[in-house]
Structures are given as structure tokens and as C-alpha cells.
Amino acid sequence: MKIRVGIFGYGNLGRGIECAVKNNEDMELAAVFTRRDPKTVSILTEGVPVYHADDVLTHKDEIDVMVLCGGSATDLPVQTPMLAEHFNVVDSFDTHAKIPEHFANVDAASKKGNTVSLISAGWDPGMFSLNRLYANAVLPNGADYTFWGKGVSQGHSDAIRRIEGVADARQYTVPVESALEAVRSGANPTLTTREKHTRECYVVAKEGADLAKIEKEIKEMPNYFADYDTTVHFISKEELQKNHASLPHGGFVIRTGKTGFNQENNHLIEYRLKLDSNPEFTASVIAAYVRAVYRLASAKDVGCKTVFDIAPALLSPMDGETLRRTML
Amino acid sequence: MKIRVGIFGYGNLGRGIECAVKNNEDMELAAVFTRRDPKTVSILTEGVPVYHADDVLTHKDEIDVMVLCGGSATDLPVQTPMLAEHFNVVDSFDTHAKIPEHFANVDAASKKGNTVSLISAGWDPGMFSLNRLYANAVLPNGADYTFWGKGVSQGHSDAIRRIEGVADARQYTVPVESALEAVRSGANPTLTTREKHTRECYVVAKEGADLAKIEKEIKEMPNYFADYDTTVHFISKEELQKNHASLPHGGFVIRTGKTGFNQENNHLIEYRLKLDSNPEFTASVIAAYVRAVYRLASAKDVGCKTVFDIAPALLSPMDGETLRRTML
């Protein structure tokens, strides 16, 4: 019997989940839920129903695990606890500072409804977090570095789009190669925000807009750009669509640390992702955790988990004996 | 109360465990067990007793987790099951092909003695295995590549030392940079053994030995060297001691894979280790799993585990709330 997966919210991530389900033989897409008129939403998979989000509870028995695909700012803080009371759920909540609060809310809902939930699956939080934890556990005496990119930051692109005179924009976060090399050398450098990443902006201006003013507003925007070396390129709408339509991303989690009775030996642990599609890779991580949540729920576990709580074997379609024989 | 760690076998790995225990604040070294005369074994830590291996069972109550530091060829297949009946144990058994058999033996012993055991901790098997599993679970459609080095292979160094006329030797396994680049490109190359690694040998010959014969014997040795491009350098004993005394190692686990409804997007997951000291890093991984085994035993779990069965949170000295707040 396949794991029946529900998708709640059908944007980039929802479509990514749809693809990931197709690529995992032990899963099947059971239904998609949308806040739009279901008749206007056409999905990639044939024969799978699209329902209105308001009707979700009437389809409780059709879904083994529901994947929440809304945004972390306003959707997930409400939706995940709401649905966790009735479904086993996985989300990709990525507002790092609010994870403890979100965890508490979802955990309470899961315990009330006897479900299993897992929050903050993806790559950061997610695979990057796992690598931070493993590397810290193995090398207690060391220093952590996370670099992002080269990749499109949706938050920064949105920030540019809100500037007067901007029609569209795409922002790339780029790790500084010399900073990466300094970290890899084991020198434990102290790096400022500016030294770690640069920001490249591709902006389509509205007709007659003041380009110099737009560029100044971007470069001086607090939190988003002011602390970085930022370059702004004005391009045509056509060029944006042709060369900047995809959503690549990735990055590096590095820990350097010392071992030995007198800390005499140096070690480097480096984890790197290079992703053509940020939402599809995020969805692929989520799919693996859907499998784990399904298994935990089948074993009558209850409550909210994160990637830290999941034994790796639960993520694989293989059984323990096969894993030990082929992957250990 | 600290975790009381015992070391069974005091060679390179045993000394590494001793250092790792010193570097983990929640652990303390309780005793070292040796097959040599304990009076002849001097350890780095002051005030810790060294006992004879034959007396190990009389010290059962002094040890929370015993780390087995013998070799995989003949020591661990006997020692780990023997001790797992009486102690919680961790070993670094690394004969990949014999892991299923070893697991079964240790599991039976642990279940008989109501202990927790964990086999094959280290970096390969160990951290590399984990990365193979995670990457396969996340990217079901893809290809795996493991590269080792640059680093000293003890097995290959030993094989050279067994040749007539050889006084000492050090063998480095070196990954081929162009093969690494081909893999990272996402081209999914099929690579032969020869294309992935080269082997560099530094050999001290005995006086009057036939160097040409030694070199030929090395290069034609089946399994060890015949399938590789091997270079042999004859050096003096002094040069070996000066430039080749340390045991560096490392390597790369790479998976490239495709996502998308029609497999249209490519992704790269790369995990890299660069280690000054192979035994000390192996020991550092083992120490983290000592913590996990101690916690599982405290929770009345029983039986043999591998790194695949251990939730990452169990490896960290931090509690779940702190991990979520600081590392997720």
C-alpha cells in the first residue's frame, strides 16, 4: 500500500511535492487543497482531485500525511497547528527565530489529535541543520560557517519589487570565494556579513522610472542590502524571463575543528548543495520526511518532531538489513 | 554525572578515544584495557587505571560504555560480541562486506545481556554512510560516488611492508581531480577504479634490496594496486619519519540526481572530510555515538544499532529545545 500524500497549497513548493511524490515509488498523490477556486487550478498529475482548502476535514480518511506548502510569514503559523490536530503533517517553516514557538503550537495540536507532525523540513532549515548538528557533535572544539548561494533569494527579490518604479526583480545571493577558502584553510576567520556574501540584483524598471533612485534605495535598504556589497543591473523584462526564470540555490555548511590531547590536529567537514530548483529540492527533502512521519504514525508515535529527532533509516524506502548491506 | 567510558585496546584509535573523551565535557575516562602487561602501558590521562583485558568483567560496574579499539580483521569479530553481553559497547568495525554477519552476532549478544551496542561508527563506515543514506533518500533518481583521500591507507601500507626487502612504507590514496570535477558537473560518468584514484607509495627498502623487483611487486599486486595507476618512491627511513609520520585522510561522498515531473532539474549533494588525523577523527565520531548509546541504555533500549538507527539529537550534548533554538 502506498503512502497517500495530500498537498495543502499549490504554488512552487506544492508543485515540487507533486514531482517528489511521482519520484518516490512508495507514495501516491491523494489530493491537492487550494484556497483558490479548485476549478481554476490544474495540476500536473492526472486523475487526482483538487479540493477547496475549506473542505479539508471532510477528506481526513483519504490522506496519510499532509504536506503544508504555504509561506512561513502568515500561512504556516496558523495552518500547521490547525491541520496537525487532524492529520499527520510536514511543513517547511523557515523563520528560524520563531521555530520554538511554532514547535510548541504544533506539538500541542498533534498531542491533542494523536497525530505525528514534523516542522522545518527542507534544506535550511533541514539538511543544513542536520549537518550543523552532526559536525558539532563530532568536533566539539571548532567553528561553524554557513554560506548560501549562488542562488535566488525570494525574500530579497520581493523587497526590491516593493520599491517604487520597479516592475520585477531577481536577487542572487553569492558566497565570496575568498571567504570560503579562508574557512577551508582552518584559519577560523571572523567574517563580517559583508565579507561572506555579495548580492546581485537584476531589476526591470517601469517606464520613466528614476534608475539612480532605485539603485540607491536598494543599496541602502537596511537588513536586506545595506550590510552587503550589492550590484544592481537594470535589464529588460524579456531578459529577466529568458535568463532569470529558474530558482537555483545552494550553499555550504562548514565546520573546522581541532582534536588531540593538546588540540594539535585540524579537521574540516564540508557539506555542499548545488540546486537547479530550490522548491523541488526542498520538496524532495520533505518527501523523505513524509515517509518517516508515516512510519512513526504507524508505530503509534505522537507529537511534533524536527529533522533532529528522526533516525536516518526512517527516511529510506529500504529496510534496515538492506541499508546495512548496501549503504553502511 | 559524567558518562564513564572504557577503552578496550590502546593503539592509535584507543589514544584517539582518550583525546575525544577529554574534549567532551560530559564524559570521563574510567579505565583502559590492554592485552599487554598493564605496567608497560602508559596513557596520556593522569589517574586513570590500566587493566589487563582478561580482567575486564571484574570492572563491569565502573564502565557505562566500552569502546572497542581493536582491528576489524580478527579482533572485533570476537571481542565485540563477547563484550556486548556485559557492557554497552561501540566499535568501528569497517569490513563492509561482513557487517551483516557482525551485526547479527553483536545483536544476539546485546539481547542476551540486555545491553545497547553500536557497530561501525567512524567516517567510512559512519559519516560517509549517513551521507549516502540521506542523499539517496532525498534524491531517489541519481548516482552515488565515494572518493577517498588524499590519505594514508593503513591496509595498503601494510601490504607493501609484507614484500621482501621492504623495511617500511606509507601508501597514499589520492582522488583524481578530473574525475571529481566530472562527477560534480552532473554528467553521471561511469568511472573505472583506475579513473577514480591513484596510489602513491613511499617505500624504505632494506639495504641491498632489489628496488626494481619491489616496485614491480607493488604495482602488480592484485586487488591492492594492479587496478590503479601506482607510483613508487624509494626514500630514506629519516625522510619517512620526517614527512610521512602523520595519518591524514578524508574524502568525498557525492550524489547527483534529478527532480521534476520530467526529471528536468539537476542537483548536487557533496560531503567532504579533510582530516589531519584519521584515528582521532574516527574516535571523535565514536565519542558522539557513545553519548547516544548511553542515552538509549538509560532509556532501557536493547540490541545492536548502527549510525542509521540513531536520531541525530541523541549525539549532541544539547537538549532538544536548545538544538531547535540554535541549530535548526
Interface residues (C-beta under 8 A of the other chain):
Chain A: R15 G16 E18 C19 A20 K22 N23 N24 E25 L44 H96 I99 P100 F103 S120 P125 M127 S129 L130 N131 R132 L133 Y134 N136 A137 V138 L139 P140 N141 R184 G250 T259 G260 F261 Q263 N265 N266 H267 L268 I269 E270 Y271 R272 L273 K274 L275 D276 S277 E280 F281 A283 S284 V285 A288 R291 T306 V307 F308 D309 I310 A311 P312 A313 L315 S316 P317 G320 E321 L323 R324 R325 M327 L328
Chain B: G16 E18 C19 A20 K22 N23 N24 E25 L44 H96 I99 P100 F103 S120 P125 M127 S129 L130 N131 R132 L133 Y134 N136 A137 V138 L139 P140 N141 R184 G250 T259 G260 F261 Q263 N265 N266 H267 L268 I269 E270 Y271 R272 L273 K274 L275 D276 S277 E280 F281 A283 S284 V285 A288 R291 T306 V307 F308 D309 I310 A311 P312 A313 L315 S316 P317 G320 E321 L323 R324 R325 M327 L328
